[in-house]
Amino acid sequence: MIKILILIPIIFFYGCSNTSPTNVKTSDAQKITSIEYGIIKNSSPIKIKGESNWIGATAGGMIGGLLGTQICGEEEIIGTKCQDIAVVFGTIGGAAIGSVTQAKLGDHDGFQYIVDLDNNENDIALMQGDSEAIKNGQRVVIIYGSEVRIMPFEG
């Protein structure tokens, strides 16, 4: 049981998101993607709110259910073992807490960029997480994959 209690938080934290432009999904590695070039017209700081998914709820539910097995024992309440009731409520409560915690842990800082694209009359807006903004006037490359990334470009 100790191994399970150690493994569940590892899975939980793995599910917290990060939108840094240097983090690339395995599915985007070694694939040809399209790119565009441009210049940063404006960068503004933003707060990126985390989101929860099944990982946080599942990890929280498992922890809550396991903790529920440690409550009450074999004593009965209205014809049902107290421990069974504790497992059900522990699982439901743990799933709710896990989902909210995962979303909160996914909160991070980022920037919204307005980019003047080369060879295009239209500007684009792009938001991504990072600790420092790309400077206004910086030449950038926009990389299109399963997620769009923007990075400084010297060339």
Helices and strands as residue ranges (DSSP letters): H 2-14, G 26-28, E 34-48, H 54-68, E 76-77, E 80-81, H 82-105, E 108-117, E 123-129, E 139-144, E 148-152
